[in-house]
Amino acid sequence: MKLPEYYDALKNHDWHYQYSDDHRVYLAGERERSNLLSHARRSPEHQKLYQEFRAYTNGLMSEPERPSDE
């Protein structure tokens, strides 16, 4: 998955799925998180983007910039 696509996947991920009362939402969130983490291990750039989104969703930094499609 290229960085711009990965950015979109991170942006659309429900980062707060673990607070859902619906177990199906929780399981879907876990599967998606696992998939996102496996992509993060593919390159330092993917890993950095994942960490930036984690910090962003925890209110520790502003939203990361979307990588260019080039």
N, C-alpha and C positions, 0 to 999 in steps of 0.2 A: 504494500500500500504506500503510495507516494505521500509526502508530507502534507500537501494541501488536503488530500482525502482524509488523512489521519486527523488533521486539525478539525475537519467537519465532523468526523466521528466523535472526537473528544467533546466538541461543542454541543453535539446532540445527545450525548450520554447523560442519563439521569444520575448525577453525582450524589444524590441523596436517597437513592433507592432503598437503602437499608432502614430508613425510617418508615417505610410503607407498612400499613396494616395488612396488605394483601401479599400473601406468601408467593404468589405467581410473579408479582412485580419484583419482589426480592430476588427470586431465582433468575429471572430474566436479567436483572441488573448485575448479578454475580457472573453470569455467563458473558455478558457484554464487557464487564470489567476485566475478566480473565483474557478475553480476546484482545482488548486494548493493551493490556500488559504484555501479551506475547508479541505484539507489534512493537512495543516500546523497546524490547530487547534486541530488535533488529539493527538499530543504529544509534549512535550517540544523539543524533538530532531528534529521533523519535522519542528517546528517553527524556531528553530535555523538555520537549513539548509536553509530554505526559506530566512531568513534575511541575511545569509552569501552570498547567490546567488544574492540578491538585491544589496548588497554592492559591490560584485564582478562586476556585470554588470554596476555599476555606477563608476567603476574605483577606488573604495575605499579600496580594498584589493585583494589579489591574489585568484585564483580559489580554492574553497573549495576542500578538499579531499573527494573522493568517499568512503562511508562507506563500510565495508566488507560485504560479502554475508552471513557470519556466523550468 
